[in-house]
Amino acid sequence: MTSLASLPVGSRGHVVRIDGADEISIRLLEMGLTPGAEVAILGVAPLGDPLELEVRGYRLSIRKAEAARIEIDATDN
């Protein structure tokens, strides 16, 4: 298992868990990043932050620090 922040562009995986129990982790869950949800890395901004994701049929941009809190089970492409 690895963090979402460490996956390269084009990778896919499933959310295993989100570290923490604060406002940020709750907000990530509210945005659809719940355990079992499939996530794809679509792109990264030129300076490496934020990341563009596809989750549950919509696009989402999150900071790299937030993505580091999301544990992913990466799937082969």
mmCIF file of the N, C-alpha and C atoms, coordinates in Angstrom:
data_MODEL
# 
_entry.id   MODEL 
# 
loop_
_atom_site.group_PDB 
_atom_site.id 
_atom_site.type_symbol 
_atom_site.label_atom_id 
_atom_site.label_alt_id 
_atom_site.label_comp_id 
_atom_site.label_asym_id 
_atom_site.label_entity_id 
_atom_site.label_seq_id 
_atom_site.pdbx_PDB_ins_code 
_atom_site.Cartn_x 
_atom_site.Cartn_y 
_atom_site.Cartn_z 
_atom_site.occupancy 
_atom_site.B_iso_or_equiv 
_atom_site.pdbx_formal_charge 
_atom_site.auth_seq_id 
_atom_site.auth_comp_id 
_atom_site.auth_asym_id 
_atom_site.auth_atom_id 
_atom_site.pdbx_PDB_model_num 
ATOM 1   N N  . MET A 1 1  ? 0.843   -1.172 0.000   1.00 0.00 ? 1  MET A N  1 
ATOM 2   C CA . MET A 1 1  ? 0.000   0.000  0.000   1.00 0.00 ? 1  MET A CA 1 
ATOM 3   C C  . MET A 1 1  ? 0.895   1.243  0.000   1.00 0.00 ? 1  MET A C  1 
ATOM 4   N N  . THR A 1 2  ? 0.368   2.266  -0.589  1.00 0.00 ? 2  THR A N  1 
ATOM 5   C CA . THR A 1 2  ? 1.126   3.501  -0.736  1.00 0.00 ? 2  THR A CA 1 
ATOM 6   C C  . THR A 1 2  ? 0.193   4.690  -0.605  1.00 0.00 ? 2  THR A C  1 
ATOM 7   N N  . SER A 1 3  ? 0.764   5.869  -0.529  1.00 0.00 ? 3  SER A N  1 
ATOM 8   C CA . SER A 1 3  ? -0.077  7.062  -0.442  1.00 0.00 ? 3  SER A CA 1 
ATOM 9   C C  . SER A 1 3  ? -0.440  7.536  -1.847  1.00 0.00 ? 3  SER A C  1 
ATOM 10  N N  . LEU A 1 4  ? -1.539  8.223  -1.938  1.00 0.00 ? 4  LEU A N  1 
ATOM 11  C CA . LEU A 1 4  ? -2.001  8.757  -3.218  1.00 0.00 ? 4  LEU A CA 1 
ATOM 12  C C  . LEU A 1 4  ? -0.995  9.746  -3.797  1.00 0.00 ? 4  LEU A C  1 
ATOM 13  N N  . ALA A 1 5  ? -0.310  10.486 -2.953  1.00 0.00 ? 5  ALA A N  1 
ATOM 14  C CA . ALA A 1 5  ? 0.656   11.491 -3.400  1.00 0.00 ? 5  ALA A CA 1 
ATOM 15  C C  . ALA A 1 5  ? 1.858   10.883 -4.113  1.00 0.00 ? 5  ALA A C  1 
ATOM 16  N N  . SER A 1 6  ? 2.158   9.630  -3.842  1.00 0.00 ? 6  SER A N  1 
ATOM 17  C CA . SER A 1 6  ? 3.350   9.019  -4.434  1.00 0.00 ? 6  SER A CA 1 
ATOM 18  C C  . SER A 1 6  ? 3.086   8.295  -5.748  1.00 0.00 ? 6  SER A C  1 
ATOM 19  N N  . LEU A 1 7  ? 1.833   8.228  -6.194  1.00 0.00 ? 7  LEU A N  1 
ATOM 20  C CA . LEU A 1 7  ? 1.514   7.550  -7.450  1.00 0.00 ? 7  LEU A CA 1 
ATOM 21  C C  . LEU A 1 7  ? 1.799   8.460  -8.641  1.00 0.00 ? 7  LEU A C  1 
ATOM 22  N N  . PRO A 1 8  ? 2.292   7.893  -9.747  1.00 0.00 ? 8  PRO A N  1 
ATOM 23  C CA . PRO A 1 8  ? 2.532   8.695  -10.950 1.00 0.00 ? 8  PRO A CA 1 
ATOM 24  C C  . PRO A 1 8  ? 1.237   8.972  -11.715 1.00 0.00 ? 8  PRO A C  1 
ATOM 25  N N  . VAL A 1 9  ? 1.295   9.953  -12.597 1.00 0.00 ? 9  VAL A N  1 
ATOM 26  C CA . VAL A 1 9  ? 0.144   10.286 -13.444 1.00 0.00 ? 9  VAL A CA 1 
ATOM 27  C C  . VAL A 1 9  ? -0.226  9.065  -14.274 1.00 0.00 ? 9  VAL A C  1 
ATOM 28  N N  . GLY A 1 10 ? -1.518  8.800  -14.383 1.00 0.00 ? 10 GLY A N  1 
ATOM 29  C CA . GLY A 1 10 ? -2.018  7.657  -15.128 1.00 0.00 ? 10 GLY A CA 1 
ATOM 30  C C  . GLY A 1 10 ? -2.305  6.447  -14.253 1.00 0.00 ? 10 GLY A C  1 
ATOM 31  N N  . SER A 1 11 ? -1.904  6.495  -12.995 1.00 0.00 ? 11 SER A N  1 
ATOM 32  C CA . SER A 1 11 ? -2.132  5.376  -12.076 1.00 0.00 ? 11 SER A CA 1 
ATOM 33  C C  . SER A 1 11 ? -3.558  5.375  -11.564 1.00 0.00 ? 11 SER A C  1 
ATOM 34  N N  . ARG A 1 12 ? -3.984  4.175  -11.187 1.00 0.00 ? 12 ARG A N  1 
ATOM 35  C CA . ARG A 1 12 ? -5.306  3.983  -10.596 1.00 0.00 ? 12 ARG A CA 1 
ATOM 36  C C  . ARG A 1 12 ? -5.155  3.160  -9.332  1.00 0.00 ? 12 ARG A C  1 
ATOM 37  N N  . GLY A 1 13 ? -6.122  3.282  -8.465  1.00 0.00 ? 13 GLY A N  1 
ATOM 38  C CA . GLY A 1 13 ? -6.116  2.481  -7.249  1.00 0.00 ? 13 GLY A CA 1 
ATOM 39  C C  . GLY A 1 13 ? -7.408  2.661  -6.485  1.00 0.00 ? 13 GLY A C  1 
ATOM 40  N N  . HIS A 1 14 ? -7.498  1.964  -5.376  1.00 0.00 ? 14 HIS A N  1 
ATOM 41  C CA . HIS A 1 14 ? -8.672  2.044  -4.516  1.00 0.00 ? 14 HIS A CA 1 
ATOM 42  C C  . HIS A 1 14 ? -8.265  2.591  -3.163  1.00 0.00 ? 14 HIS A C  1 
ATOM 43  N N  . VAL A 1 15 ? -9.088  3.464  -2.633  1.00 0.00 ? 15 VAL A N  1 
ATOM 44  C CA . VAL A 1 15 ? -8.831  4.049  -1.318  1.00 0.00 ? 15 VAL A CA 1 
ATOM 45  C C  . VAL A 1 15 ? -8.945  2.948  -0.263  1.00 0.00 ? 15 VAL A C  1 
ATOM 46  N N  . VAL A 1 16 ? -7.943  2.863  0.593   1.00 0.00 ? 16 VAL A N  1 
ATOM 47  C CA . VAL A 1 16 ? -7.965  1.913  1.705   1.00 0.00 ? 16 VAL A CA 1 
ATOM 48  C C  . VAL A 1 16 ? -8.415  2.630  2.969   1.00 0.00 ? 16 VAL A C  1 
ATOM 49  N N  . ARG A 1 17 ? -7.776  3.783  3.238   1.00 0.00 ? 17 ARG A N  1 
ATOM 50  C CA . ARG A 1 17 ? -8.164  4.570  4.417   1.00 0.00 ? 17 ARG A CA 1 
ATOM 51  C C  . ARG A 1 17 ? -7.566  5.960  4.313   1.00 0.00 ? 17 ARG A C  1 
ATOM 52  N N  . ILE A 1 18 ? -8.066  6.858  5.139   1.00 0.00 ? 18 ILE A N  1 
ATOM 53  C CA . ILE A 1 18 ? -7.542  8.219  5.241   1.00 0.00 ? 18 ILE A CA 1 
ATOM 54  C C  . ILE A 1 18 ? -7.022  8.393  6.655   1.00 0.00 ? 18 ILE A C  1 
ATOM 55  N N  . ASP A 1 19 ? -5.756  8.797  6.765   1.00 0.00 ? 19 ASP A N  1 
ATOM 56  C CA . ASP A 1 19 ? -5.146  9.010  8.078   1.00 0.00 ? 19 ASP A CA 1 
ATOM 57  C C  . ASP A 1 19 ? -5.714  10.245 8.744   1.00 0.00 ? 19 ASP A C  1 
ATOM 58  N N  . GLY A 1 20 ? -5.917  10.158 10.045  1.00 0.00 ? 20 GLY A N  1 
ATOM 59  C CA . GLY A 1 20 ? -6.350  11.306 10.825  1.00 0.00 ? 20 GLY A CA 1 
ATOM 60  C C  . GLY A 1 20 ? -7.840  11.317 11.073  1.00 0.00 ? 20 GLY A C  1 
ATOM 61  N N  . ALA A 1 21 ? -8.222  12.161 12.018  1.00 0.00 ? 21 ALA A N  1 
ATOM 62  C CA . ALA A 1 21 ? -9.632  12.330 12.366  1.00 0.00 ? 21 ALA A CA 1 
ATOM 63  C C  . ALA A 1 21 ? -9.905  13.810 12.608  1.00 0.00 ? 21 ALA A C  1 
ATOM 64  N N  . ASP A 1 22 ? -9.431  14.638 11.692  1.00 0.00 ? 22 ASP A N  1 
ATOM 65  C CA . ASP A 1 22 ? -9.608  16.079 11.821  1.00 0.00 ? 22 ASP A CA 1 
ATOM 66  C C  . ASP A 1 22 ? -10.484 16.604 10.690  1.00 0.00 ? 22 ASP A C  1 
ATOM 67  N N  . GLU A 1 23 ? -10.579 17.921 10.568  1.00 0.00 ? 23 GLU A N  1 
ATOM 68  C CA . GLU A 1 23 ? -11.430 18.539 9.553   1.00 0.00 ? 23 GLU A CA 1 
ATOM 69  C C  . GLU A 1 23 ? -11.033 18.161 8.135   1.00 0.00 ? 23 GLU A C  1 
ATOM 70  N N  . ILE A 1 24 ? -9.734  18.043 7.883   1.00 0.00 ? 24 ILE A N  1 
ATOM 71  C CA . ILE A 1 24 ? -9.272  17.719 6.528   1.00 0.00 ? 24 ILE A CA 1 
ATOM 72  C C  . ILE A 1 24 ? -9.675  16.299 6.147   1.00 0.00 ? 24 ILE A C  1 
ATOM 73  N N  . SER A 1 25 ? -9.483  15.348 7.029   1.00 0.00 ? 25 SER A N  1 
ATOM 74  C CA . SER A 1 25 ? -9.854  13.971 6.709   1.00 0.00 ? 25 SER A CA 1 
ATOM 75  C C  . SER A 1 25 ? -11.362 13.839 6.507   1.00 0.00 ? 25 SER A C  1 
ATOM 76  N N  . ILE A 1 26 ? -12.139 14.544 7.293   1.00 0.00 ? 26 ILE A N  1 
ATOM 77  C CA . ILE A 1 26 ? -13.595 14.523 7.123   1.00 0.00 ? 26 ILE A CA 1 
ATOM 78  C C  . ILE A 1 26 ? -13.973 15.131 5.778   1.00 0.00 ? 26 ILE A C  1 
ATOM 79  N N  . ARG A 1 27 ? -13.333 16.213 5.407   1.00 0.00 ? 27 ARG A N  1 
ATOM 80  C CA . ARG A 1 27 ? -13.625 16.864 4.118   1.00 0.00 ? 27 ARG A CA 1 
ATOM 81  C C  . ARG A 1 27 ? -13.265 15.952 2.944   1.00 0.00 ? 27 ARG A C  1 
ATOM 82  N N  . LEU A 1 28 ? -12.151 15.229 3.042   1.00 0.00 ? 28 LEU A N  1 
ATOM 83  C CA . LEU A 1 28 ? -11.775 14.284 1.986   1.00 0.00 ? 28 LEU A CA 1 
ATOM 84  C C  . LEU A 1 28 ? -12.831 13.192 1.846   1.00 0.00 ? 28 LEU A C  1 
ATOM 85  N N  . LEU A 1 29 ? -13.347 12.700 2.961   1.00 0.00 ? 29 LEU A N  1 
ATOM 86  C CA . LEU A 1 29 ? -14.418 11.703 2.923   1.00 0.00 ? 29 LEU A CA 1 
ATOM 87  C C  . LEU A 1 29 ? -15.672 12.289 2.280   1.00 0.00 ? 29 LEU A C  1 
ATOM 88  N N  . GLU A 1 30 ? -15.997 13.533 2.603   1.00 0.00 ? 30 GLU A N  1 
ATOM 89  C CA . GLU A 1 30 ? -17.174 14.190 2.027   1.00 0.00 ? 30 GLU A CA 1 
ATOM 90  C C  . GLU A 1 30 ? -17.043 14.384 0.520   1.00 0.00 ? 30 GLU A C  1 
ATOM 91  N N  . MET A 1 31 ? -15.814 14.509 0.034   1.00 0.00 ? 31 MET A N  1 
ATOM 92  C CA . MET A 1 31 ? -15.574 14.685 -1.404  1.00 0.00 ? 31 MET A CA 1 
ATOM 93  C C  . MET A 1 31 ? -15.622 13.363 -2.164  1.00 0.00 ? 31 MET A C  1 
ATOM 94  N N  . GLY A 1 32 ? -15.887 12.261 -1.468  1.00 0.00 ? 32 GLY A N  1 
ATOM 95  C CA . GLY A 1 32 ? -16.046 10.976 -2.136  1.00 0.00 ? 32 GLY A CA 1 
ATOM 96  C C  . GLY A 1 32 ? -14.858 10.052 -2.027  1.00 0.00 ? 32 GLY A C  1 
ATOM 97  N N  . LEU A 1 33 ? -13.824 10.451 -1.322  1.00 0.00 ? 33 LEU A N  1 
ATOM 98  C CA . LEU A 1 33 ? -12.637 9.612  -1.166  1.00 0.00 ? 33 LEU A CA 1 
ATOM 99  C C  . LEU A 1 33 ? -12.828 8.670  0.018   1.00 0.00 ? 33 LEU A C  1 
ATOM 100 N N  . THR A 1 34 ? -13.811 7.785  -0.118  1.00 0.00 ? 34 THR A N  1 
ATOM 101 C CA . THR A 1 34 ? -14.150 6.838  0.936   1.00 0.00 ? 34 THR A CA 1 
ATOM 102 C C  . THR A 1 34 ? -13.484 5.493  0.649   1.00 0.00 ? 34 THR A C  1 
ATOM 103 N N  . PRO A 1 35 ? -13.290 4.668  1.678   1.00 0.00 ? 35 PRO A N  1 
ATOM 104 C CA . PRO A 1 35 ? -12.688 3.358  1.448   1.00 0.00 ? 35 PRO A CA 1 
ATOM 105 C C  . PRO A 1 35 ? -13.433 2.577  0.372   1.00 0.00 ? 35 PRO A C  1 
ATOM 106 N N  . GLY A 1 36 ? -12.661 2.025  -0.571  1.00 0.00 ? 36 GLY A N  1 
ATOM 107 C CA . GLY A 1 36 ? -13.224 1.266  -1.680  1.00 0.00 ? 36 GLY A CA 1 
ATOM 108 C C  . GLY A 1 36 ? -13.411 2.063  -2.949  1.00 0.00 ? 36 GLY A C  1 
ATOM 109 N N  . ALA A 1 37 ? -13.406 3.389  -2.868  1.00 0.00 ? 37 ALA A N  1 
ATOM 110 C CA . ALA A 1 37 ? -13.609 4.223  -4.055  1.00 0.00 ? 37 ALA A CA 1 
ATOM 111 C C  . ALA A 1 37 ? -12.394 4.134  -4.981  1.00 0.00 ? 37 ALA A C  1 
ATOM 112 N N  . GLU A 1 38 ? -12.660 4.010  -6.283  1.00 0.00 ? 38 GLU A N  1 
ATOM 113 C CA . GLU A 1 38 ? -11.568 3.987  -7.258  1.00 0.00 ? 38 GLU A CA 1 
ATOM 114 C C  . GLU A 1 38 ? -11.128 5.410  -7.570  1.00 0.00 ? 38 GLU A C  1 
ATOM 115 N N  . VAL A 1 39 ? -9.811  5.604  -7.624  1.00 0.00 ? 39 VAL A N  1 
ATOM 116 C CA . VAL A 1 39 ? -9.226  6.923  -7.876  1.00 0.00 ? 39 VAL A CA 1 
ATOM 117 C C  . VAL A 1 39 ? -8.220  6.797  -9.003  1.00 0.00 ? 39 VAL A C  1 
ATOM 118 N N  . ALA A 1 40 ? -8.224  7.771  -9.917  1.00 0.00 ? 40 ALA A N  1 
ATOM 119 C CA . ALA A 1 40 ? -7.234  7.828  -10.990 1.00 0.00 ? 40 ALA A CA 1 
ATOM 120 C C  . ALA A 1 40 ? -6.508  9.160  -10.912 1.00 0.00 ? 40 ALA A C  1 
ATOM 121 N N  . ILE A 1 41 ? -5.186  9.138  -11.097 1.00 0.00 ? 41 ILE A N  1 
ATOM 122 C CA . ILE A 1 41 ? -4.389  10.366 -11.138 1.00 0.00 ? 41 ILE A CA 1 
ATOM 123 C C  . ILE A 1 41 ? -4.400  10.858 -12.581 1.00 0.00 ? 41 ILE A C  1 
ATOM 124 N N  . LEU A 1 42 ? -5.037  11.998 -12.834 1.00 0.00 ? 42 LEU A N  1 
ATOM 125 C CA . LEU A 1 42 ? -5.147  12.535 -14.187 1.00 0.00 ? 42 LEU A CA 1 
ATOM 126 C C  . LEU A 1 42 ? -4.019  13.497 -14.531 1.00 0.00 ? 42 LEU A C  1 
ATOM 127 N N  . GLY A 1 43 ? -3.526  14.217 -13.558 1.00 0.00 ? 43 GLY A N  1 
ATOM 128 C CA . GLY A 1 43 ? -2.476  15.184 -13.841 1.00 0.00 ? 43 GLY A CA 1 
ATOM 129 C C  . GLY A 1 43 ? -1.936  15.826 -12.584 1.00 0.00 ? 43 GLY A C  1 
ATOM 130 N N  . VAL A 1 44 ? -0.830  16.535 -12.785 1.00 0.00 ? 44 VAL A N  1 
ATOM 131 C CA . VAL A 1 44 ? -0.174  17.256 -11.704 1.00 0.00 ? 44 VAL A CA 1 
ATOM 132 C C  . VAL A 1 44 ? 0.151   18.650 -12.229 1.00 0.00 ? 44 VAL A C  1 
ATOM 133 N N  . ALA A 1 45 ? -0.058  19.665 -11.418 1.00 0.00 ? 45 ALA A N  1 
ATOM 134 C CA . ALA A 1 45 ? 0.261   21.040 -11.812 1.00 0.00 ? 45 ALA A CA 1 
ATOM 135 C C  . ALA A 1 45 ? 1.769   21.150 -12.079 1.00 0.00 ? 45 ALA A C  1 
ATOM 136 N N  . PRO A 1 46 ? 2.181   22.142 -12.856 1.00 0.00 ? 46 PRO A N  1 
ATOM 137 C CA . PRO A 1 46 ? 3.598   22.274 -13.232 1.00 0.00 ? 46 PRO A CA 1 
ATOM 138 C C  . PRO A 1 46 ? 4.584   22.284 -12.067 1.00 0.00 ? 46 PRO A C  1 
ATOM 139 N N  . LEU A 1 47 ? 4.214   22.826 -10.934 1.00 0.00 ? 47 LEU A N  1 
ATOM 140 C CA . LEU A 1 47 ? 5.122   22.850 -9.790  1.00 0.00 ? 47 LEU A CA 1 
ATOM 141 C C  . LEU A 1 47 ? 4.889   21.673 -8.837  1.00 0.00 ? 47 LEU A C  1 
ATOM 142 N N  . GLY A 1 48 ? 4.066   20.696 -9.259  1.00 0.00 ? 48 GLY A N  1 
ATOM 143 C CA . GLY A 1 48 ? 3.850   19.491 -8.473  1.00 0.00 ? 48 GLY A CA 1 
ATOM 144 C C  . GLY A 1 48 ? 2.693   19.532 -7.504  1.00 0.00 ? 48 GLY A C  1 
ATOM 145 N N  . ASP A 1 49 ? 1.983   20.641 -7.434  1.00 0.00 ? 49 ASP A N  1 
ATOM 146 C CA . ASP A 1 49 ? 0.883   20.765 -6.487  1.00 0.00 ? 49 ASP A CA 1 
ATOM 147 C C  . ASP A 1 49 ? -0.148  21.722 -7.055  1.00 0.00 ? 49 ASP A C  1 
ATOM 148 N N  . PRO A 1 50 ? -1.394  21.426 -7.158  1.00 0.00 ? 50 PRO A N  1 
ATOM 149 C CA . PRO A 1 50 ? -2.147  20.272 -6.676  1.00 0.00 ? 50 PRO A CA 1 
ATOM 150 C C  . PRO A 1 50 ? -2.155  19.105 -7.675  1.00 0.00 ? 50 PRO A C  1 
ATOM 151 N N  . LEU A 1 51 ? -2.799  18.015 -7.245  1.00 0.00 ? 51 LEU A N  1 
ATOM 152 C CA . LEU A 1 51 ? -3.003  16.838 -8.075  1.00 0.00 ? 51 LEU A CA 1 
ATOM 153 C C  . LEU A 1 51 ? -4.426  16.867 -8.611  1.00 0.00 ? 51 LEU A C  1 
ATOM 154 N N  . GLU A 1 52 ? -4.601  16.426 -9.857  1.00 0.00 ? 52 GLU A N  1 
ATOM 155 C CA . GLU A 1 52 ? -5.945  16.319 -10.424 1.00 0.00 ? 52 GLU A CA 1 
ATOM 156 C C  . GLU A 1 52 ? -6.329  14.844 -10.427 1.00 0.00 ? 52 GLU A C  1 
ATOM 157 N N  . LEU A 1 53 ? -7.467  14.545 -9.818  1.00 0.00 ? 53 LEU A N  1 
ATOM 158 C CA . LEU A 1 53 ? -7.945  13.177 -9.662  1.00 0.00 ? 53 LEU A CA 1 
ATOM 159 C C  . LEU A 1 53 ? -9.278  12.983 -10.347 1.00 0.00 ? 53 LEU A C  1 
ATOM 160 N N  . GLU A 1 54 ? -9.597  11.734 -10.636 1.00 0.00 ? 54 GLU A N  1 
ATOM 161 C CA . GLU A 1 54 ? -10.956 11.372 -11.019 1.00 0.00 ? 54 GLU A CA 1 
ATOM 162 C C  . GLU A 1 54 ? -11.450 10.377 -9.984  1.00 0.00 ? 54 GLU A C  1 
ATOM 163 N N  . VAL A 1 55 ? -12.548 10.712 -9.365  1.00 0.00 ? 55 VAL A N  1 
ATOM 164 C CA . VAL A 1 55 ? -13.154 9.848  -8.351  1.00 0.00 ? 55 VAL A CA 1 
ATOM 165 C C  . VAL A 1 55 ? -14.671 9.908  -8.498  1.00 0.00 ? 55 VAL A C  1 
ATOM 166 N N  . ARG A 1 56 ? -15.306 8.760  -8.558  1.00 0.00 ? 56 ARG A N  1 
ATOM 167 C CA . ARG A 1 56 ? -16.770 8.654  -8.654  1.00 0.00 ? 56 ARG A CA 1 
ATOM 168 C C  . ARG A 1 56 ? -17.348 9.449  -9.831  1.00 0.00 ? 56 ARG A C  1 
ATOM 169 N N  . GLY A 1 57 ? -16.604 9.492  -10.945 1.00 0.00 ? 57 GLY A N  1 
ATOM 170 C CA . GLY A 1 57 ? -17.106 10.122 -12.158 1.00 0.00 ? 57 GLY A CA 1 
ATOM 171 C C  . GLY A 1 57 ? -16.911 11.626 -12.248 1.00 0.00 ? 57 GLY A C  1 
ATOM 172 N N  . TYR A 1 58 ? -16.223 12.230 -11.316 1.00 0.00 ? 58 TYR A N  1 
ATOM 173 C CA . TYR A 1 58 ? -15.957 13.662 -11.428 1.00 0.00 ? 58 TYR A CA 1 
ATOM 174 C C  . TYR A 1 58 ? -14.487 13.946 -11.151 1.00 0.00 ? 58 TYR A C  1 
ATOM 175 N N  . ARG A 1 59 ? -14.054 15.137 -11.562 1.00 0.00 ? 59 ARG A N  1 
ATOM 176 C CA . ARG A 1 59 ? -12.664 15.546 -11.364 1.00 0.00 ? 59 ARG A CA 1 
ATOM 177 C C  . ARG A 1 59 ? -12.531 16.364 -10.098 1.00 0.00 ? 59 ARG A C  1 
ATOM 178 N N  . LEU A 1 60 ? -11.402 16.158 -9.435  1.00 0.00 ? 60 LEU A N  1 
ATOM 179 C CA . LEU A 1 60 ? -11.166 16.768 -8.141  1.00 0.00 ? 60 LEU A CA 1 
ATOM 180 C C  . LEU A 1 60 ? -9.703  17.149 -8.055  1.00 0.00 ? 60 LEU A C  1 
ATOM 181 N N  . SER A 1 61 ? -9.408  18.323 -7.542  1.00 0.00 ? 61 SER A N  1 
ATOM 182 C CA . SER A 1 61 ? -8.028  18.736 -7.304  1.00 0.00 ? 61 SER A CA 1 
ATOM 183 C C  . SER A 1 61 ? -7.809  18.853 -5.807  1.00 0.00 ? 61 SER A C  1 
ATOM 184 N N  . ILE A 1 62 ? -6.729  18.217 -5.347  1.00 0.00 ? 62 ILE A N  1 
ATOM 185 C CA . ILE A 1 62 ? -6.376  18.298 -3.932  1.00 0.00 ? 62 ILE A CA 1 
ATOM 186 C C  . ILE A 1 62 ? -4.883  18.566 -3.796  1.00 0.00 ? 62 ILE A C  1 
ATOM 187 N N  . ARG A 1 63 ? -4.501  19.129 -2.661  1.00 0.00 ? 63 ARG A N  1 
ATOM 188 C CA . ARG A 1 63 ? -3.092  19.411 -2.397  1.00 0.00 ? 63 ARG A CA 1 
ATOM 189 C C  . ARG A 1 63 ? -2.331  18.107 -2.170  1.00 0.00 ? 63 ARG A C  1 
ATOM 190 N N  . LYS A 1 64 ? -1.041  18.147 -2.455  1.00 0.00 ? 64 LYS A N  1 
ATOM 191 C CA . LYS A 1 64 ? -0.201  16.973 -2.273  1.00 0.00 ? 64 LYS A CA 1 
ATOM 192 C C  . LYS A 1 64 ? -0.152  16.546 -0.806  1.00 0.00 ? 64 LYS A C  1 
ATOM 193 N N  . ALA A 1 65 ? -0.158  17.497 0.108   1.00 0.00 ? 65 ALA A N  1 
ATOM 194 C CA . ALA A 1 65 ? -0.155  17.169 1.536   1.00 0.00 ? 65 ALA A CA 1 
ATOM 195 C C  . ALA A 1 65 ? -1.423  16.410 1.932   1.00 0.00 ? 65 ALA A C  1 
ATOM 196 N N  . GLU A 1 66 ? -2.547  16.763 1.328   1.00 0.00 ? 66 GLU A N  1 
ATOM 197 C CA . GLU A 1 66 ? -3.795  16.051 1.592   1.00 0.00 ? 66 GLU A CA 1 
ATOM 198 C C  . GLU A 1 66 ? -3.744  14.655 0.978   1.00 0.00 ? 66 GLU A C  1 
ATOM 199 N N  . ALA A 1 67 ? -3.203  14.552 -0.236  1.00 0.00 ? 67 ALA A N  1 
ATOM 200 C CA . ALA A 1 67 ? -3.106  13.263 -0.919  1.00 0.00 ? 67 ALA A CA 1 
ATOM 201 C C  . ALA A 1 67 ? -2.188  12.305 -0.169  1.00 0.00 ? 67 ALA A C  1 
ATOM 202 N N  . ALA A 1 68 ? -1.212  12.830 0.545   1.00 0.00 ? 68 ALA A N  1 
ATOM 203 C CA . ALA A 1 68 ? -0.293  11.989 1.313   1.00 0.00 ? 68 ALA A CA 1 
ATOM 204 C C  . ALA A 1 68 ? -1.003  11.285 2.467   1.00 0.00 ? 68 ALA A C  1 
ATOM 205 N N  . ARG A 1 69 ? -2.142  11.775 2.862   1.00 0.00 ? 69 ARG A N  1 
ATOM 206 C CA . ARG A 1 69 ? -2.904  11.173 3.963   1.00 0.00 ? 69 ARG A CA 1 
ATOM 207 C C  . ARG A 1 69 ? -3.821  10.045 3.500   1.00 0.00 ? 69 ARG A C  1 
ATOM 208 N N  . ILE A 1 70 ? -3.934  9.863  2.186   1.00 0.00 ? 70 ILE A N  1 
ATOM 209 C CA . ILE A 1 70 ? -4.841  8.865  1.627   1.00 0.00 ? 70 ILE A CA 1 
ATOM 210 C C  . ILE A 1 70 ? -4.046  7.617  1.253   1.00 0.00 ? 70 ILE A C  1 
ATOM 211 N N  . GLU A 1 71 ? -4.338  6.516  1.916   1.00 0.00 ? 71 GLU A N  1 
ATOM 212 C CA . GLU A 1 71 ? -3.660  5.257  1.630   1.00 0.00 ? 71 GLU A CA 1 
ATOM 213 C C  . GLU A 1 71 ? -4.398  4.556  0.487   1.00 0.00 ? 71 GLU A C  1 
ATOM 214 N N  . ILE A 1 72 ? -3.617  4.124  -0.516  1.00 0.00 ? 72 ILE A N  1 
ATOM 215 C CA . ILE A 1 72 ? -4.166  3.566  -1.741  1.00 0.00 ? 72 ILE A CA 1 
ATOM 216 C C  . ILE A 1 72 ? -3.639  2.157  -1.976  1.00 0.00 ? 72 ILE A C  1 
ATOM 217 N N  . ASP A 1 73 ? -4.493  1.295  -2.494  1.00 0.00 ? 73 ASP A N  1 
ATOM 218 C CA . ASP A 1 73 ? -4.085  -0.008 -2.994  1.00 0.00 ? 73 ASP A CA 1 
ATOM 219 C C  . ASP A 1 73 ? -4.031  0.152  -4.512  1.00 0.00 ? 73 ASP A C  1 
ATOM 220 N N  . ALA A 1 74 ? -2.822  0.350  -5.065  1.00 0.00 ? 74 ALA A N  1 
ATOM 221 C CA . ALA A 1 74 ? -2.657  0.633  -6.477  1.00 0.00 ? 74 ALA A CA 1 
ATOM 222 C C  . ALA A 1 74 ? -2.982  -0.608 -7.316  1.00 0.00 ? 74 ALA A C  1 
ATOM 223 N N  . THR A 1 75 ? -3.611  -0.368 -8.476  1.00 0.00 ? 75 THR A N  1 
ATOM 224 C CA . THR A 1 75 ? -3.906  -1.440 -9.416  1.00 0.00 ? 75 THR A CA 1 
ATOM 225 C C  . THR A 1 75 ? -3.005  -1.287 -10.626 1.00 0.00 ? 75 THR A C  1 
ATOM 226 N N  . ASP A 1 76 ? -2.772  -2.392 -11.326 1.00 0.00 ? 76 ASP A N  1 
ATOM 227 C CA . ASP A 1 76 ? -1.951  -2.338 -12.544 1.00 0.00 ? 76 ASP A CA 1 
ATOM 228 C C  . ASP A 1 76 ? -2.732  -1.682 -13.652 1.00 0.00 ? 76 ASP A C  1 
ATOM 229 N N  . ASN A 1 77 ? -2.010  -0.914 -14.498 1.00 0.00 ? 77 ASN A N  1 
ATOM 230 C CA . ASN A 1 77 ? -2.662  -0.237 -15.632 1.00 0.00 ? 77 ASN A CA 1 
ATOM 231 C C  . ASN A 1 77 ? -2.606  -1.101 -16.856 1.00 0.00 ? 77 ASN A C  1 
# 
